[in-house]
Amino acid sequence: MNSDKRNSQLKIYFHLVDILALITCWTLAFLTGFLLWFLPTGNSVNRVAWFFGLLKHEWGKLHLFMSVIALCITTIHIVIS
């Protein structure tokens, strides 16, 4: 009986971590994409450090990285559910 209760608690814990990671990664992917959408375009844009000292190209890399992680966590979420 104790083992079943522990397995149930562990399953709830994994679902909670999964949902929190899913929300966090998709939010960061959305925010970086939103930021990239509002940054100006042109030749001199990549030489100007924008928010947190990152260039537009670096924000693009961060957005791609967050999006890939979000897709991986989404796949894991679908498999678990």
C-alpha positions, -999 to 999 in steps of 0.1 A, spaced: 0 0 0 28 24 9 46 17 -24 14 25 -44 10 58 -26 47 67 -32 43 59 -69 12 80 -71 31 109 -55 60 105 -78 37 105 -108 21 138 -96 55 153 -91 67 144 -126 35 159 -141 40 191 -121 76 194 -132 66 187 -168 39 213 -168 61 240 -152 89 233 -177 64 234 -206 49 268 -194 84 283 -187 99 273 -221 70 283 -242 68 317 -223 105 323 -229 102 313 -266 72 337 -269 90 366 -252 122 363 -273 101 360 -305 81 391 -294 113 410 -287 127 400 -321 96 412 -338 99 447 -323 136 451 -328 144 474 -358 158 459 -389 187 472 -410 225 469 -415 235 486 -383 211 466 -361 235 437 -355 262 461 -342 240 476 -315 236 457 -282 200 457 -272 185 443 -240 209 427 -215 238 435 -239 228 410 -265 228 416 -302 198 409 -324 215 378 -339 222 365 -304 185 370 -295 176 350 -326 199 322 -314 183 323 -279 148 322 -295 157 292 -316 172 274 -286 142 281 -264 118 270 -292 136 237 -297 136 230 -260 99 238 -258 91 214 -287 111 187 -270 93 192 -237 60 193 -255 68 159 -271 77 145 -237 44 159 -223 24 142 -250 41 109 -244 36 111 -206 0 121 -209 
